[in-house]
Amino acid sequence: MKLLLILPVLLLSLLSTGCSQAQAEPQTVTLQVKGMTCENCVKGIEGTLENTAGVMENEVSLEDRTATITYDANKLSPEKLAKRVSSLGYPASVESAQAE
């Protein structure tokens, strides 16, 4: 009997928790990335970004020396993404950021 009383309260609390966190619109940032010299550099950065929670898409250009990243603003920021790329040995800075 107690279990039957607890289940609705538990379900209600789970539902209200999920609703209280607003879904952020995806954001896109373009980073200037220094130090890339070949396609292996590009693949390394792309692979790391693909495995970063909150990154939805990324495109790294050796020619332009940029990384364009679409991400969940609830989980990441342009500065965090720049630090992530810089931690790989490719100094990165925010060139531009915009909402989708």
KERO-906065 format. One record per residue (C-alpha): residue number from 1; residue in three letters; x, y, z. Coordinates in Angstrom, 1 decimal, always signed. Example, Ala and Ser with C-alpha at 12.3 -4.5 7.8 and 13.67 -1.06 7.14 Angstrom:
% residues 2
<rec><seq>1</seq><type>ALA</type><east>+12.3</east><north>-4.5</north><up>+7.8</up></rec>
<rec><seq>2</seq><type>SER</type><east>+13.7</east><north>-1.1</north><up>+7.1</up></rec>
END
This chain:
% residues 100
<rec><seq>1</seq><type>MET</type><east>+0.0</east><north>+0.0</north><up>+0.0</up></rec>
<rec><seq>2</seq><type>LYS</type><east>+2.8</east><north>+2.4</north><up>+0.9</up></rec>
<rec><seq>3</seq><type>LEU</type><east>+4.5</east><north>+1.7</north><up>-2.5</up></rec>
<rec><seq>4</seq><type>LEU</type><east>+1.3</east><north>+2.7</north><up>-4.3</up></rec>
<rec><seq>5</seq><type>LEU</type><east>+1.4</east><north>+6.0</north><up>-2.5</up></rec>
<rec><seq>6</seq><type>ILE</type><east>+5.1</east><north>+6.6</north><up>-3.2</up></rec>
<rec><seq>7</seq><type>LEU</type><east>+5.1</east><north>+5.8</north><up>-6.9</up></rec>
<rec><seq>8</seq><type>PRO</type><east>+2.9</east><north>+8.8</north><up>-8.0</up></rec>
<rec><seq>9</seq><type>VAL</type><east>+5.0</east><north>+11.2</north><up>-5.9</up></rec>
<rec><seq>10</seq><type>LEU</type><east>+8.2</east><north>+9.8</north><up>-7.4</up></rec>
<rec><seq>11</seq><type>LEU</type><east>+6.8</east><north>+10.1</north><up>-11.0</up></rec>
<rec><seq>12</seq><type>LEU</type><east>+5.6</east><north>+13.6</north><up>-10.4</up></rec>
<rec><seq>13</seq><type>SER</type><east>+9.0</east><north>+14.7</north><up>-9.1</up></rec>
<rec><seq>14</seq><type>LEU</type><east>+10.8</east><north>+13.1</north><up>-12.0</up></rec>
<rec><seq>15</seq><type>LEU</type><east>+8.5</east><north>+14.8</north><up>-14.5</up></rec>
<rec><seq>16</seq><type>SER</type><east>+8.7</east><north>+18.2</north><up>-12.9</up></rec>
<rec><seq>17</seq><type>THR</type><east>+12.5</east><north>+18.0</north><up>-12.8</up></rec>
<rec><seq>18</seq><type>GLY</type><east>+12.7</east><north>+17.3</north><up>-16.5</up></rec>
<rec><seq>19</seq><type>CYS</type><east>+10.4</east><north>+20.2</north><up>-17.3</up></rec>
<rec><seq>20</seq><type>SER</type><east>+12.2</east><north>+22.7</north><up>-15.1</up></rec>
<rec><seq>21</seq><type>GLN</type><east>+15.3</east><north>+22.6</north><up>-17.3</up></rec>
<rec><seq>22</seq><type>ALA</type><east>+14.7</east><north>+24.7</north><up>-20.4</up></rec>
<rec><seq>23</seq><type>GLN</type><east>+16.1</east><north>+23.3</north><up>-23.6</up></rec>
<rec><seq>24</seq><type>ALA</type><east>+18.6</east><north>+25.8</north><up>-24.9</up></rec>
<rec><seq>25</seq><type>GLU</type><east>+18.7</east><north>+26.6</north><up>-28.6</up></rec>
<rec><seq>26</seq><type>PRO</type><east>+21.9</east><north>+25.2</north><up>-30.3</up></rec>
<rec><seq>27</seq><type>GLN</type><east>+24.7</east><north>+27.7</north><up>-30.6</up></rec>
<rec><seq>28</seq><type>THR</type><east>+27.4</east><north>+27.9</north><up>-33.2</up></rec>
<rec><seq>29</seq><type>VAL</type><east>+30.9</east><north>+29.2</north><up>-32.6</up></rec>
<rec><seq>30</seq><type>THR</type><east>+33.8</east><north>+29.6</north><up>-35.0</up></rec>
<rec><seq>31</seq><type>LEU</type><east>+37.3</east><north>+29.3</north><up>-33.5</up></rec>
<rec><seq>32</seq><type>GLN</type><east>+40.6</east><north>+30.5</north><up>-35.0</up></rec>
<rec><seq>33</seq><type>VAL</type><east>+42.9</east><north>+27.5</north><up>-34.6</up></rec>
<rec><seq>34</seq><type>LYS</type><east>+46.7</east><north>+27.9</north><up>-34.9</up></rec>
<rec><seq>35</seq><type>GLY</type><east>+49.3</east><north>+25.2</north><up>-35.3</up></rec>
<rec><seq>36</seq><type>MET</type><east>+47.4</east><north>+22.9</north><up>-37.7</up></rec>
<rec><seq>37</seq><type>THR</type><east>+49.8</east><north>+21.6</north><up>-40.4</up></rec>
<rec><seq>38</seq><type>CYS</type><east>+48.0</east><north>+18.6</north><up>-42.0</up></rec>
<rec><seq>39</seq><type>GLU</type><east>+44.8</east><north>+16.5</north><up>-42.2</up></rec>
<rec><seq>40</seq><type>ASN</type><east>+45.9</east><north>+14.5</north><up>-39.2</up></rec>
<rec><seq>41</seq><type>CYS</type><east>+45.7</east><north>+17.7</north><up>-37.1</up></rec>
<rec><seq>42</seq><type>VAL</type><east>+42.2</east><north>+18.2</north><up>-38.5</up></rec>
<rec><seq>43</seq><type>LYS</type><east>+41.1</east><north>+14.6</north><up>-37.7</up></rec>
<rec><seq>44</seq><type>GLY</type><east>+42.5</east><north>+14.8</north><up>-34.2</up></rec>
<rec><seq>45</seq><type>ILE</type><east>+40.5</east><north>+18.0</north><up>-33.4</up></rec>
<rec><seq>46</seq><type>GLU</type><east>+37.4</east><north>+16.7</north><up>-35.1</up></rec>
<rec><seq>47</seq><type>GLY</type><east>+37.6</east><north>+13.4</north><up>-33.2</up></rec>
<rec><seq>48</seq><type>THR</type><east>+38.1</east><north>+15.1</north><up>-29.9</up></rec>
<rec><seq>49</seq><type>LEU</type><east>+35.2</east><north>+17.4</north><up>-30.5</up></rec>
<rec><seq>50</seq><type>GLU</type><east>+32.9</east><north>+14.6</north><up>-31.6</up></rec>
<rec><seq>51</seq><type>ASN</type><east>+33.6</east><north>+12.9</north><up>-28.2</up></rec>
<rec><seq>52</seq><type>THR</type><east>+32.9</east><north>+16.1</north><up>-26.2</up></rec>
<rec><seq>53</seq><type>ALA</type><east>+29.5</east><north>+16.0</north><up>-24.4</up></rec>
<rec><seq>54</seq><type>GLY</type><east>+27.4</east><north>+18.8</north><up>-25.8</up></rec>
<rec><seq>55</seq><type>VAL</type><east>+29.0</east><north>+19.1</north><up>-29.2</up></rec>
<rec><seq>56</seq><type>MET</type><east>+26.4</east><north>+18.4</north><up>-31.9</up></rec>
<rec><seq>57</seq><type>GLU</type><east>+28.4</east><north>+19.1</north><up>-35.0</up></rec>
<rec><seq>58</seq><type>ASN</type><east>+31.9</east><north>+20.3</north><up>-35.9</up></rec>
<rec><seq>59</seq><type>GLU</type><east>+33.8</east><north>+21.2</north><up>-39.0</up></rec>
<rec><seq>60</seq><type>VAL</type><east>+37.5</east><north>+21.9</north><up>-38.9</up></rec>
<rec><seq>61</seq><type>SER</type><east>+39.2</east><north>+23.6</north><up>-41.9</up></rec>
<rec><seq>62</seq><type>LEU</type><east>+43.0</east><north>+23.3</north><up>-42.4</up></rec>
<rec><seq>63</seq><type>GLU</type><east>+42.8</east><north>+25.9</north><up>-45.2</up></rec>
<rec><seq>64</seq><type>ASP</type><east>+40.9</east><north>+28.5</north><up>-43.1</up></rec>
<rec><seq>65</seq><type>ARG</type><east>+42.5</east><north>+27.5</north><up>-39.8</up></rec>
<rec><seq>66</seq><type>THR</type><east>+39.1</east><north>+27.4</north><up>-38.2</up></rec>
<rec><seq>67</seq><type>ALA</type><east>+36.8</east><north>+25.1</north><up>-36.3</up></rec>
<rec><seq>68</seq><type>THR</type><east>+33.1</east><north>+25.7</north><up>-36.6</up></rec>
<rec><seq>69</seq><type>ILE</type><east>+31.2</east><north>+24.0</north><up>-33.8</up></rec>
<rec><seq>70</seq><type>THR</type><east>+27.4</east><north>+23.7</north><up>-33.0</up></rec>
<rec><seq>71</seq><type>TYR</type><east>+26.9</east><north>+22.9</north><up>-29.4</up></rec>
<rec><seq>72</seq><type>ASP</type><east>+24.4</east><north>+22.8</north><up>-26.5</up></rec>
<rec><seq>73</seq><type>ALA</type><east>+24.8</east><north>+26.0</north><up>-24.5</up></rec>
<rec><seq>74</seq><type>ASN</type><east>+23.5</east><north>+24.3</north><up>-21.4</up></rec>
<rec><seq>75</seq><type>LYS</type><east>+26.7</east><north>+22.2</north><up>-21.4</up></rec>
<rec><seq>76</seq><type>LEU</type><east>+29.4</east><north>+24.2</north><up>-23.1</up></rec>
<rec><seq>77</seq><type>SER</type><east>+30.5</east><north>+27.8</north><up>-23.9</up></rec>
<rec><seq>78</seq><type>PRO</type><east>+32.7</east><north>+29.2</north><up>-26.7</up></rec>
<rec><seq>79</seq><type>GLU</type><east>+35.5</east><north>+29.7</north><up>-24.1</up></rec>
<rec><seq>80</seq><type>LYS</type><east>+35.3</east><north>+26.1</north><up>-22.9</up></rec>
<rec><seq>81</seq><type>LEU</type><east>+35.4</east><north>+24.8</north><up>-26.5</up></rec>
<rec><seq>82</seq><type>ALA</type><east>+38.5</east><north>+27.0</north><up>-27.2</up></rec>
<rec><seq>83</seq><type>LYS</type><east>+40.2</east><north>+25.6</north><up>-24.1</up></rec>
<rec><seq>84</seq><type>ARG</type><east>+39.3</east><north>+22.1</north><up>-25.2</up></rec>
<rec><seq>85</seq><type>VAL</type><east>+41.0</east><north>+22.6</north><up>-28.6</up></rec>
<rec><seq>86</seq><type>SER</type><east>+43.9</east><north>+24.5</north><up>-27.1</up></rec>
<rec><seq>87</seq><type>SER</type><east>+44.5</east><north>+21.5</north><up>-24.7</up></rec>
<rec><seq>88</seq><type>LEU</type><east>+45.3</east><north>+19.4</north><up>-27.8</up></rec>
<rec><seq>89</seq><type>GLY</type><east>+48.2</east><north>+21.7</north><up>-28.6</up></rec>
<rec><seq>90</seq><type>TYR</type><east>+46.4</east><north>+23.9</north><up>-31.1</up></rec>
<rec><seq>91</seq><type>PRO</type><east>+46.0</east><north>+27.4</north><up>-29.6</up></rec>
<rec><seq>92</seq><type>ALA</type><east>+42.4</east><north>+28.4</north><up>-30.2</up></rec>
<rec><seq>93</seq><type>SER</type><east>+40.4</east><north>+31.7</north><up>-29.8</up></rec>
<rec><seq>94</seq><type>VAL</type><east>+36.8</east><north>+32.7</north><up>-30.4</up></rec>
<rec><seq>95</seq><type>GLU</type><east>+36.3</east><north>+34.3</north><up>-33.7</up></rec>
<rec><seq>96</seq><type>SER</type><east>+32.5</east><north>+34.6</north><up>-33.7</up></rec>
<rec><seq>97</seq><type>ALA</type><east>+29.5</east><north>+33.1</north><up>-31.9</up></rec>
<rec><seq>98</seq><type>GLN</type><east>+25.9</east><north>+33.0</north><up>-32.8</up></rec>
<rec><seq>99</seq><type>ALA</type><east>+22.5</east><north>+31.4</north><up>-31.8</up></rec>
<rec><seq>100</seq><type>GLU</type><east>+21.0</east><north>+29.0</north><up>-34.3</up></rec>
END
